[in-house]
Amino acid sequence: MFADWPLLSLVIWTPIIGGLIVLFVGDRMPEASRRLSLSIAVLTFLLSLPLFALFDRSTHEMQFVEWVPWISTFDIHYHLGVDGISMPLILLTTFTTVLVVLAAWEVIQYRVSQYMASFLILAGLMNGVFSALDAVLFYVFFEAMLIPMFLVIGIWGGPNRIYATLKFFLYTFFGSVFLLIALIYLYTQAGSFAILDFHHTPLGMTAQTLIFLAMLLAFAVKIPMFPVHTWLPDAHVEAPTGGSVILAAIMLKIGGYGFLRFSLPITPDAAMALDWLMITLSLIAVVYVGMVALMQKDMKKLIAYSSIAHMGFVTLGFFIVFMIYNNTGDWQGAGLGISGGMVQMVSHGLISAAMFLSVGVLYDRMHSRQIADYGGVANTMPWFAAFFVLFAMANTGLPGTSGFVGEFMVILAAFRADFWIALLAATTLILAAAYTLWLVKRVIYGEVANDNVAQLQDLNRREFWILGVLAFAVLLLGVWPAPLLDVLDATVDNLVRHIAVSKL
Amino acid sequence: METLYLAIVLAPLLGAIVAGLFGRQVGRVGAHSVTIAGVAISFVLSLVVFWYHAMAGGEVYNETVYTWLVSDGIRFEIGFLVDNLTAMMMLVVTFVSLMVHVYTIGYMQDDPGYQRFFALISLFTFSMLMLVMANNFLQLFFGWEAVGLVSYLLIGFWFKRPTAIYANMKAFIVNRVGDFAFVLGIGAVVFHAASLDYMEVFAQADTMADATISILPGSEWSLLTVACILLFIGAMAKSAQVPLHVWLPDSMEGPTPISALIHAATMVTAGIFMVARMSPLYEYSVAALSFILVIGAITAFFMGLIGLVQNDIKRVVAYSTLSQLGYMTVALGASAYAAGMFHLMTHAFFKALLFLAAGSVIMALHHEQDMRRMGGLRKYMPITYATALIGSLALIGFPGLAGFFSKDGIIEAVHMSSTPGATFAYVLVLAGVFVTALYTFRMFFMVFHGEERFRHAPPAAGHDEGHGHGHHGGTPHESPWVVTVPLILLAIPSVLAGYFVGPLLFGDFFADALFVDESRDVLARLGEGYDGVLGFIIHGIMMPPFWLAMAGLGTAWYVYMKRPELAQKARDTLPWAYNILDRKYGFDEFNDVVFAGGARRLGQWLWRFGDTLLIDTVIVNGSARAVGWVSGRLRLGQTGYLYHYAFAMIIGLLVLILAFAL
């Protein structure tokens, strides 16, 4: 019955319209706003499930396509569709949104309906980003997405939120302006704004290089890559828990998604020529940022830096492909790298959401993010401690958790490219263990550090279920990642075949 | 058969889940019942499997359970490979685990984390079984890291103790250094074979030996050697070989039952097992074998020496474990994989026995671990005494006991081996025999014989949580049956396991699993002269290892029983030697300063200089300030006076006209 529903429009517009309704319910009825928001989030999640269930895993073609003329003069259309790369990210978005609404339940008391509405609208916009097949439509969603997040950090954020929001907004906006220029140029070459047309537009080397760099600015800021990453720790530190969760779990992925949807297929030759730059920056993210994470005193900052290091794996997996070809003479292993990067994105979505929610649990009780204020939490919050250790282990990439899958695939792929790249990438095994376990040691273990810790209450039922669901997802993806890979396979294969052909 | 193997693996996992997640509901008795039942099922079924494979001549089982993922044509699978090598490991793991489970009822009696402990040791059993039963590198690595995780959680079981949570973090990170290399080793294997399946990889070992990889510009290395050495570095961390051994002594912060199970009998032998399993690869790389031989020999001898100066009973046994792991490693290096595996098995029995006996002593003395406050316990704890004596004799290789056969096998094999480094290794393992006997019986005499020093002991410093209500100065008494029965049951194979020397070492027991190149097959050559167990014993008594062991035992007796002042005198005459040993050759200090300290300083510097100063202050905020400054200048033009604007317009117009006119 779902097959002929406009599912993509539904997952975009249900939360957006729902969010607007929540906004009208108003702050005078906070309880009603909460319940309504949860219903909308759950409904959206349920609507996204058929995307997974009905997804045709044997083709790389776009599925669930919708096409409605919009601005025909410029050949701009309301054109939606998903393939193996975007569909999992939509699921991740709708899933995370449910958790974020739940996580705010008692915690957010100030302007409840506006908070909830922001997240619902944000979810719709992000689904739009992942399903847009028209470049202008994509760009609209891409930019509109910044507004709710800007509000979330600016209104419900910490003491230094103004600096953080400005930095966040300017940084990302700065990048996306260049994206717009690139898209307009591509329109002049392709004669349409259809992203899939861009893929097949022949481009000269200079044009490709310029387009690649312009897009790099946009996506590198989003994901974020070194050296344009410093907005992320600030944004995370100031953002409320829900903001951090969405930021880490979904918004960063849009950068990675952009590389796969735009940079690689549109400018394969430039990507090949500049892969050394991408690989270098990725490895810096893994090693340098891993080192920096070690010395953080603020839990959220630590996790933020850890996110950047993990995103380094994503970009490494995506851009290692050309070097594999140069080193071995065939494309075997390229798909492993790209799929590995994709798995890493999904997995990081779950793990970082779990980590930020865990820190949120502590913050709600102690109103501090400083590691030094904690110690011996396991004594008073044993269930929380168990969850935290599990997520910490997932963060270090322990086999059996989702964190392992992508890293393992990318390292195996990297070995095909170059021994030293694999070696530097693999240092994450040591670095991630060092910064994550040191965090666990200082926060969770030890004697009860102070009176505040002594008075901590263990998880309530709501928190237990939120973390429990995430724990289940992290373990499931770690023990049986095949369903995700089945979805990716045909699309990634096609992508590799596509970038193997020069556009010159 | 698949159902059977799945049951063996899943029974302990199920026990762990019940005891771990529903510990409060099922209570203490429920937790230990369900986990013991799970491991007992595993053990009984492992016996069936062992019988089927070793006695009934069952076929090697090699099947996939499920496909983990498929990407880019490479299948990542979960599956079992069961042959005699696996069957033996399964038996050892489940047997020792079962003993330790029962023992724990007594040892952890008063501990508030009782259920958690049972859940974790059962989870460990599951992980270890996954490791040994793997038929591919993915599952191997899963088990490899999962046992590391459980080890981490158990070393830090008493998580209030600063030393315990330091030790468990150290253990995990040092193991991660090994895993870092291990993953790269797997990378090298997959690079060549495009498969993670053991059999598919082994089938390509010869072509992999010819393949080369350029690691440093201008030099070509054999890909196989690189892979083998990388994999072995992983084993060095897991099986605590110098210089990645530093975590194992500290792991003694964990409760004694896990020291026996994880840090003596099973997990630490995973590296040995792994190399044996990979023998079809290692046999193609003499360079890797040589490397293994030398590392093992260094560990065997120099770690044994440290055991001589330890006063904590558990640490003596821990250093002994390091040294014995060195012996096993030497066997691998000498291509005597069967001898290494044989020693792995006998060592699992007698070392678990020694640890559990030490635990029994520790309990009797209310969690006192310092041997200087023990002595004369023989008459209070007869069962512990007798079993510890058996364990000690087995460890030093007393003729007829298990350790004698396996250790002799290793020493003889190294003696015959012509792998580069074999002579060096032979000298060290031979000298190690003397050292082993000396530290073992030093411990034995200090604990069970001589003056009773426990009565005037001050309250022990860091004793276990939940046990603080001891009554010091009372008469120690024998431990309850849940403790002594496992001791007795472990003492039996510590005596008898050696009698399998014929089939295991010289027979074709491991023929399906281990591959040895004919030119290096020292065990086959040794086997030519083998004429039964009795002949082996008689031959052994005429060889130097036996006399060295006796000399060590005699020295221990003389120094610690007859002339106790001699030990002090030795320390005073050679203070530098004592210092070196007491500081464990300075590995810990070096790592603390160079690696831990270095990483922290570098991280701090990168953060302060790179992120905060360079990127944020100079570039990001700097460009914001620059924009602010420029617009501040430009603002001067926006005066708001109409005549200024009119003037600017006129000038502009003039410029345009001129531009077009010219």
HADDOCK unambig.tbl for C-alpha pairs under 7 A between the chains (distance, minus, plus):
assign (segid A and resid 230 and name CA) (segid B and resid 611 and name CA) 6.95 0.50 0.50
assign (segid A and resid 230 and name CA) (segid B and resid 616 and name CA) 6.84 0.50 0.50
assign (segid A and resid 291 and name CA) (segid B and resid 599 and name CA) 6.98 0.50 0.50
assign (segid A and resid 291 and name CA) (segid B and resid 603 and name CA) 4.46 0.50 0.50
assign (segid A and resid 292 and name CA) (segid B and resid 603 and name CA) 4.65 0.50 0.50
assign (segid A and resid 292 and name CA) (segid B and resid 604 and name CA) 6.54 0.50 0.50
assign (segid A and resid 292 and name CA) (segid B and resid 606 and name CA) 6.21 0.50 0.50
assign (segid A and resid 292 and name CA) (segid B and resid 607 and name CA) 5.17 0.50 0.50
assign (segid A and resid 294 and name CA) (segid B and resid 603 and name CA) 6.38 0.50 0.50
assign (segid A and resid 295 and name CA) (segid B and resid 600 and name CA) 6.58 0.50 0.50
assign (segid A and resid 295 and name CA) (segid B and resid 603 and name CA) 5.94 0.50 0.50
assign (segid A and resid 295 and name CA) (segid B and resid 604 and name CA) 5.77 0.50 0.50
assign (segid A and resid 332 and name CA) (segid B and resid 72 and name CA) 6.88 0.50 0.50
assign (segid A and resid 333 and name CA) (segid B and resid 72 and name CA) 6.38 0.50 0.50
assign (segid A and resid 335 and name CA) (segid B and resid 72 and name CA) 5.29 0.50 0.50
assign (segid A and resid 336 and name CA) (segid B and resid 71 and name CA) 5.85 0.50 0.50
assign (segid A and resid 336 and name CA) (segid B and resid 72 and name CA) 5.53 0.50 0.50
assign (segid A and resid 398 and name CA) (segid B and resid 145 and name CA) 6.75 0.50 0.50
assign (segid A and resid 399 and name CA) (segid B and resid 142 and name CA) 5.12 0.50 0.50
assign (segid A and resid 399 and name CA) (segid B and resid 145 and name CA) 6.69 0.50 0.50
assign (segid A and resid 400 and name CA) (segid B and resid 142 and name CA) 6.73 0.50 0.50
assign (segid A and resid 411 and name CA) (segid B and resid 187 and name CA) 6.97 0.50 0.50
assign (segid A and resid 412 and name CA) (segid B and resid 187 and name CA) 4.79 0.50 0.50
assign (segid A and resid 415 and name CA) (segid B and resid 187 and name CA) 5.74 0.50 0.50
assign (segid A and resid 415 and name CA) (segid B and resid 188 and name CA) 6.77 0.50 0.50
assign (segid A and resid 415 and name CA) (segid B and resid 191 and name CA) 6.72 0.50 0.50
assign (segid A and resid 416 and name CA) (segid B and resid 191 and name CA) 5.77 0.50 0.50
assign (segid A and resid 419 and name CA) (segid B and resid 215 and name CA) 6.58 0.50 0.50
assign (segid A and resid 423 and name CA) (segid B and resid 184 and name CA) 6.91 0.50 0.50
assign (segid A and resid 426 and name CA) (segid B and resid 180 and name CA) 5.84 0.50 0.50
assign (segid A and resid 427 and name CA) (segid B and resid 180 and name CA) 6.51 0.50 0.50
assign (segid A and resid 429 and name CA) (segid B and resid 176 and name CA) 6.10 0.50 0.50
assign (segid A and resid 429 and name CA) (segid B and resid 180 and name CA) 5.92 0.50 0.50
assign (segid A and resid 430 and name CA) (segid B and resid 173 and name CA) 6.28 0.50 0.50
assign (segid A and resid 430 and name CA) (segid B and resid 176 and name CA) 5.41 0.50 0.50
assign (segid A and resid 430 and name CA) (segid B and resid 177 and name CA) 5.91 0.50 0.50
assign (segid A and resid 430 and name CA) (segid B and resid 180 and name CA) 6.93 0.50 0.50
assign (segid A and resid 433 and name CA) (segid B and resid 173 and name CA) 6.25 0.50 0.50
assign (segid A and resid 434 and name CA) (segid B and resid 173 and name CA) 6.39 0.50 0.50
assign (segid A and resid 437 and name CA) (segid B and resid 169 and name CA) 6.53 0.50 0.50
assign (segid A and resid 441 and name CA) (segid B and resid 165 and name CA) 6.51 0.50 0.50
assign (segid A and resid 445 and name CA) (segid B and resid 159 and name CA) 5.41 0.50 0.50
assign (segid A and resid 445 and name CA) (segid B and resid 160 and name CA) 6.30 0.50 0.50
assign (segid A and resid 445 and name CA) (segid B and resid 165 and name CA) 6.94 0.50 0.50
assign (segid A and resid 446 and name CA) (segid B and resid 159 and name CA) 5.57 0.50 0.50
assign (segid A and resid 446 and name CA) (segid B and resid 160 and name CA) 4.04 0.50 0.50
assign (segid A and resid 446 and name CA) (segid B and resid 161 and name CA) 6.15 0.50 0.50
assign (segid A and resid 446 and name CA) (segid B and resid 162 and name CA) 6.18 0.50 0.50
assign (segid A and resid 447 and name CA) (segid B and resid 160 and name CA) 4.67 0.50 0.50
assign (segid A and resid 480 and name CA) (segid B and resid 68 and name CA) 5.34 0.50 0.50
assign (segid A and resid 481 and name CA) (segid B and resid 68 and name CA) 6.15 0.50 0.50
assign (segid A and resid 481 and name CA) (segid B and resid 69 and name CA) 5.85 0.50 0.50
assign (segid A and resid 482 and name CA) (segid B and resid 68 and name CA) 5.55 0.50 0.50
assign (segid A and resid 482 and name CA) (segid B and resid 69 and name CA) 4.09 0.50 0.50
assign (segid A and resid 482 and name CA) (segid B and resid 70 and name CA) 6.67 0.50 0.50
assign (segid A and resid 485 and name CA) (segid B and resid 69 and name CA) 6.46 0.50 0.50
assign (segid A and resid 485 and name CA) (segid B and resid 70 and name CA) 6.82 0.50 0.50
assign (segid A and resid 485 and name CA) (segid B and resid 71 and name CA) 6.78 0.50 0.50
assign (segid A and resid 489 and name CA) (segid B and resid 71 and name CA) 6.77 0.50 0.50
